[in-house]
Amino acid sequence: LTLLFGLASINTLTVISVTRYIKGCHPERGHCISNSSMTVALVLIWIAAFFWSAAPLLGWGSYTDRMYGTCEIDWAKANFSTIYKSYIVSIFICCFFLPVTVMVFSYVSIINTVKLSHALTGLGDPTDRQRRMERDVTRVSIVICTAFIIAWSPYAVISIWSASGHPVPNLTSILASLFAKSASFYNPIIYFGMSSKFRRDIFVLFRC
């Protein structure tokens, strides 16, 4: 479940970065972002997350008890089995390296476009309010993706280091794992602190 929701989170952030990229750098293609396309994207997000998290239960890869209240992929088994090694290499590339590459490319492109004064312009002649809303959404997305990358990178490095046959101190492994899993904790805090629209919707929802 930890891996399932973690992968769903990074997949969701990747899709958000792509939608921000289309909105900011190719507004003429904004019609591609519709309710139906987002529904398909959400279904694919969870299918991919379920596939990678269920694979070890079916024999491709393996889980292990880390002895501190959670379990995770048994990275060390990559040293003893080609099948386990293929799973670890595949999940690292498909579930960390590629999503991070897409997010970095998307937001660097948006930032460069903004600098050239061609970003965040919706179809037609958008109002200043629409521009500010697009800018706020993009800024929040950049912060969340940056925080996610910072949180998960140490864990990814340690995992690959362990899969390469190098020993990792237990304390280092525990701290990296807890730091990575903390990503789900501060996302709502970032949204609440940076998005006035999010705060207004929360107040309406709970009738504050």
C-alpha positions in Angstrom: 0.0 0.0 0.0 2.9 2.4 0.8 4.4 1.8 -2.7 0.9 1.9 -4.3 0.1 5.3 -3.0 3.6 6.6 -3.4 3.6 5.7 -7.1 0.1 7.1 -7.6 1.4 10.3 -6.0 4.4 10.7 -8.3 2.3 9.7 -11.4 -0.3 12.3 -10.4 2.4 15.0 -10.1 3.8 14.0 -13.5 0.4 14.4 -15.1 -0.1 17.8 -13.4 3.3 19.0 -14.7 2.3 17.9 -18.2 -1.0 19.8 -18.0 0.8 22.9 -16.7 3.3 22.6 -19.6 0.5 22.4 -22.1 -1.4 25.3 -20.5 1.7 27.5 -20.1 3.8 26.7 -23.3 1.2 25.5 -25.8 -2.1 27.2 -24.9 -3.4 26.5 -28.4 -3.5 22.8 -27.4 -5.5 23.6 -24.2 -8.6 21.9 -25.7 -6.7 18.5 -25.1 -7.2 19.0 -21.4 -10.8 18.0 -20.9 -12.8 16.0 -18.3 -12.6 12.9 -20.5 -8.8 13.1 -21.0 -8.3 13.7 -17.2 -10.5 10.7 -16.4 -8.3 8.5 -18.7 -5.2 10.0 -17.1 -6.4 9.1 -13.6 -7.3 5.6 -14.6 -3.8 5.1 -16.2 -2.2 6.6 -13.0 -3.7 4.0 -10.8 -3.3 1.1 -13.2 0.5 1.8 -13.5 0.8 2.2 -9.7 -1.1 -1.0 -9.1 1.0 -2.9 -11.7 4.4 -1.9 -10.1 3.2 -2.5 -6.5 1.6 -5.8 -7.3 4.5 -7.2 -9.3 6.5 -8.3 -6.3 3.5 -10.3 -5.0 3.5 -12.2 -8.2 7.2 -13.1 -8.2 8.8 -10.2 -10.1 10.7 -8.4 -7.3 10.2 -8.9 -3.6 9.2 -7.1 -0.4 11.0 -7.3 2.9 10.2 -6.2 6.5 12.5 -3.3 7.4 11.9 -3.9 11.2 10.7 -0.4 11.9 7.0 -0.7 11.3 6.9 -0.9 7.5 8.0 -3.0 4.6 9.5 -2.0 1.3 11.1 -3.5 -1.9 14.0 -5.8 -1.1 16.7 -3.9 -3.0 19.5 -6.2 -1.8 18.1 -9.2 -3.7 19.2 -7.5 -6.9 22.6 -9.0 -6.1 21.4 -12.5 -6.2 18.8 -12.7 -9.0 18.6 -11.3 -12.5 14.8 -11.3 -12.2 14.9 -9.1 -9.1 17.5 -6.9 -10.6 15.4 -6.4 -13.8 12.4 -5.3 -11.6 14.5 -2.8 -9.6 16.1 -1.3 -12.6 12.7 -1.1 -14.4 10.9 0.5 -11.5 13.7 3.0 -10.9 13.7 4.1 -14.6 9.9 4.0 -15.1 8.7 5.2 -11.7 11.4 7.7 -10.6 13.8 8.7 -13.4 11.3 9.3 -16.2 8.7 11.1 -14.0 11.3 13.4 -12.5 12.7 14.1 -16.0 9.2 14.9 -17.3 8.6 17.2 -14.3 11.9 19.0 -14.6 11.5 19.5 -18.3 7.9 20.7 -18.0 8.6 23.3 -15.3 12.0 24.5 -16.8 10.1 25.0 -20.0 7.4 27.0 -18.3 9.9 29.1 -16.4 11.8 29.9 -19.6 8.5 30.7 -21.4 7.4 33.0 -18.6 10.7 34.8 -18.9 10.0 35.4 -22.6 6.5 36.7 -21.7 4.7 34.1 -23.7 3.5 31.7 -20.9 0.3 31.5 -19.0 -1.9 33.0 -21.7 -5.1 31.0 -22.2 -7.0 30.7 -25.3 -8.2 34.0 -26.7 -7.6 37.1 -24.6 -7.6 36.0 -20.9 -8.3 38.4 -18.1 -5.7 39.4 -15.5 -7.6 37.2 -13.0 -7.3 34.2 -15.2 -3.6 34.9 -15.7 -3.1 35.2 -11.9 -5.0 32.0 -11.4 -2.9 30.1 -13.9 0.3 31.6 -12.4 -0.7 30.6 -8.9 -1.6 27.0 -9.9 1.8 26.7 -11.7 3.7 28.1 -8.8 2.1 25.7 -6.3 2.7 22.8 -8.7 6.4 23.7 -9.0 6.8 23.8 -5.2 5.1 20.5 -4.7 7.1 18.7 -7.4 10.3 20.2 -6.1 9.5 19.1 -2.6 8.6 15.6 -3.8 11.9 15.3 -5.7 13.9 16.5 -2.7 12.1 14.0 -0.5 12.4 11.0 -2.7 15.8 11.5 -4.2 17.8 10.3 -1.1 15.7 7.2 -0.9 16.1 6.5 -4.6 19.9 6.9 -4.4 20.2 4.7 -1.3 18.0 2.0 -2.9 20.1 1.9 -6.1 23.3 1.9 -3.9 21.9 -1.1 -2.0 20.8 -2.8 -5.2 24.4 -2.4 -6.5 25.7 -4.5 -3.6 26.9 -1.8 -1.3 26.0 -1.9 2.4 23.8 0.9 3.8 23.7 1.7 7.5 20.3 1.0 9.1 19.9 4.5 10.5 20.6 6.1 7.0 18.1 3.7 5.4 15.4 4.5 8.0 15.9 8.3 7.8 15.8 8.3 4.0 12.7 6.1 4.0 10.8 8.2 6.5 11.9 11.4 4.7 10.5 10.1 1.4 7.2 9.0 2.9 6.8 12.4 4.6 6.0 13.8 1.1 2.3 12.9 1.5 2.2 14.9 4.7 3.3 18.3 3.6 1.5 18.4 0.2 -1.8 19.7 1.8 0.2 22.1 3.9 1.8 23.6 0.7 -1.6 23.8 -1.0 -3.2 25.5 2.1 -0.3 27.9 2.5 0.2 28.9 -1.1 -3.3 28.7 -2.7 -6.0 31.2 -1.7 -8.5 29.3 -3.8 -7.7 26.1 -2.0 -8.2 27.8 1.4 -11.5 29.3 0.3 -12.7 25.9 -0.9 -11.7 24.3 2.4 -13.5 27.0 4.4 -16.7 26.4 2.2 -16.3 22.6 2.6 -16.1 22.7 6.4 -18.4 25.8 6.7 -15.7 27.7 8.6 
